[in-house]
């Protein structure tokens, strides 16, 4: 009986070792699968990041283009206002010159002042 029990123990230990080895082998395969998935996720993250960067670049370019257009419009408005203001100032200067000439004419016709 002892010999039979000894064989039984050996078979049991070998079976246990076989099961442990099969589990370890399976764990190795699972680890490889996990690492492949991690690489796929990282590659996907990189792809998404590149798309985000491209979208950010386009958005920034649009914002800067709009800012340039606004600055050009502001310049055009300022130039138009400058022309109008110059015309108003020219009219004022002409009115002042006319007034000064009128005063000079009045002074000439009034004769010498008696002071």
Sine and cosine of phi, psi and omega as CSV:
sin_phi,cos_phi,sin_psi,cos_psi,sin_omega,cos_omega
0.00,0.00,-0.59,0.81,-0.03,-1.00
-0.90,0.43,-0.60,0.80,0.03,-1.00
-0.92,0.38,-0.63,0.78,0.03,-1.00
-0.92,0.40,-0.65,0.76,0.03,-1.00
-0.92,0.39,-0.61,0.79,0.01,-1.00
-0.91,0.42,-0.69,0.73,0.05,-1.00
-0.90,0.44,-0.65,0.76,0.03,-1.00
-0.87,0.49,-0.69,0.72,0.02,-1.00
-0.88,0.47,-0.68,0.74,0.00,-1.00
-0.90,0.43,-0.72,0.70,0.01,-1.00
-0.88,0.47,-0.67,0.74,0.01,-1.00
-0.88,0.47,-0.72,0.69,0.00,-1.00
-0.90,0.43,-0.69,0.73,0.01,-1.00
-0.90,0.43,-0.66,0.75,0.04,-1.00
-0.89,0.45,-0.68,0.74,0.03,-1.00
-0.89,0.45,-0.69,0.72,0.03,-1.00
-0.89,0.45,-0.66,0.75,0.03,-1.00
-0.88,0.48,-0.71,0.70,0.01,-1.00
-0.89,0.46,-0.67,0.74,0.03,-1.00
-0.89,0.45,-0.66,0.75,0.00,-1.00
-0.91,0.42,-0.68,0.73,0.03,-1.00
-0.90,0.44,-0.63,0.77,0.04,-1.00
-0.91,0.42,-0.67,0.75,0.01,-1.00
-0.90,0.43,-0.66,0.75,0.03,-1.00
-0.89,0.45,-0.68,0.73,0.02,-1.00
-0.90,0.43,-0.63,0.77,0.03,-1.00
-0.89,0.45,-0.61,0.79,0.04,-1.00
-0.89,0.45,-0.70,0.72,0.02,-1.00
-0.89,0.45,-0.65,0.76,0.04,-1.00
-0.89,0.45,-0.63,0.77,0.02,-1.00
-0.90,0.44,-0.66,0.75,0.04,-1.00
-0.89,0.45,-0.70,0.72,0.02,-1.00
-0.87,0.49,-0.70,0.72,0.03,-1.00
-0.86,0.51,-0.69,0.73,-0.02,-1.00
-0.92,0.39,-0.62,0.79,0.07,-1.00
-0.89,0.45,-0.67,0.75,0.04,-1.00
-0.90,0.44,-0.64,0.77,0.02,-1.00
-0.89,0.46,-0.67,0.74,0.03,-1.00
-0.90,0.45,-0.68,0.73,0.02,-1.00
-0.89,0.46,-0.66,0.75,0.03,-1.00
-0.90,0.44,-0.67,0.74,0.02,-1.00
-0.90,0.43,-0.65,0.76,0.05,-1.00
-0.90,0.43,-0.64,0.77,0.03,-1.00
-0.91,0.41,-0.66,0.76,0.05,-1.00
-0.87,0.49,-0.67,0.74,0.02,-1.00
-0.89,0.46,-0.70,0.71,0.02,-1.00
-0.87,0.50,-0.73,0.68,0.02,-1.00
-0.89,0.46,-0.65,0.76,0.02,-1.00
-0.88,0.47,-0.69,0.72,0.02,-1.00
-0.88,0.48,-0.66,0.75,0.03,-1.00
-0.90,0.43,-0.68,0.73,0.03,-1.00
-0.88,0.48,-0.69,0.73,0.00,-1.00
-0.89,0.46,-0.68,0.74,0.00,-1.00
-0.90,0.44,-0.68,0.74,0.03,-1.00
-0.91,0.42,-0.66,0.75,0.05,-1.00
-0.88,0.47,-0.67,0.74,0.00,-1.00
-0.87,0.48,-0.73,0.69,0.00,-1.00
-0.90,0.44,-0.67,0.74,0.01,-1.00
-0.90,0.45,-0.70,0.71,0.03,-1.00
-0.89,0.45,-0.65,0.76,0.02,-1.00
-0.89,0.45,-0.68,0.74,0.04,-1.00
-0.88,0.48,-0.69,0.72,-0.01,-1.00
-0.89,0.46,-0.67,0.74,-0.01,-1.00
-0.94,0.35,-0.61,0.80,0.06,-1.00
-0.89,0.45,-0.69,0.73,0.04,-1.00
-0.89,0.46,-0.66,0.75,0.02,-1.00
-0.89,0.46,-0.64,0.76,0.03,-1.00
-0.90,0.43,-0.71,0.71,0.01,-1.00
-0.88,0.48,-0.66,0.75,0.04,-1.00
-0.89,0.45,-0.66,0.75,0.01,-1.00
-0.91,0.42,-0.64,0.77,0.03,-1.00
-0.91,0.42,-0.67,0.74,0.03,-1.00
-0.90,0.44,-0.65,0.76,0.03,-1.00
-0.89,0.46,-0.67,0.74,0.05,-1.00
-0.88,0.47,-0.71,0.70,0.00,-1.00
-0.87,0.49,-0.69,0.72,0.04,-1.00
-0.88,0.47,-0.68,0.74,0.00,-1.00
-0.90,0.44,-0.65,0.76,0.02,-1.00
-0.91,0.42,-0.66,0.75,0.04,-1.00
-0.90,0.43,-0.65,0.76,0.04,-1.00
-0.92,0.40,-0.60,0.80,0.03,-1.00
-0.88,0.48,-0.71,0.70,0.00,-1.00
-0.87,0.50,-0.71,0.70,-0.01,-1.00
-0.90,0.43,-0.69,0.72,0.00,-1.00
-0.91,0.41,-0.63,0.77,0.05,-1.00
-0.87,0.48,-0.66,0.75,0.02,-1.00
-0.88,0.47,-0.70,0.72,0.01,-1.00
-0.89,0.45,-0.71,0.71,0.01,-1.00
-0.90,0.43,-0.63,0.77,0.05,-1.00
-0.88,0.48,-0.67,0.74,0.04,-1.00
-0.88,0.47,-0.66,0.75,0.02,-1.00
-0.90,0.43,-0.69,0.72,0.01,-1.00
-0.89,0.46,-0.65,0.76,0.03,-1.00
-0.90,0.44,-0.67,0.74,0.01,-1.00
-0.90,0.44,-0.64,0.77,0.03,-1.00
-0.91,0.41,-0.69,0.72,0.03,-1.00
-0.87,0.49,-0.68,0.74,0.02,-1.00
-0.89,0.46,-0.67,0.74,0.01,-1.00
-0.90,0.44,-0.68,0.74,0.02,-1.00
-0.89,0.45,-0.64,0.77,0.04,-1.00
-0.91,0.42,-0.64,0.76,0.02,-1.00
-0.89,0.46,-0.69,0.73,0.01,-1.00
-0.90,0.45,-0.67,0.74,0.01,-1.00
-0.89,0.46,-0.67,0.75,0.03,-1.00
-0.90,0.43,-0.69,0.72,0.02,-1.00
-0.88,0.47,-0.66,0.75,-0.01,-1.00
-0.90,0.43,-0.64,0.77,-0.01,-1.00
-0.92,0.39,-0.67,0.74,-0.05,-1.00
-0.98,0.22,-0.38,0.93,-0.01,-1.00
-0.97,0.22,-0.27,0.96,0.03,-1.00
1.00,0.07,-0.05,-1.00,-0.03,-1.00
-0.92,0.38,0.63,-0.78,-0.01,-1.00
-0.98,0.19,0.52,-0.85,-0.02,-1.00
-0.98,-0.20,1.00,-0.04,-0.01,-1.00
-0.91,-0.40,0.00,0.00,0.00,0.00
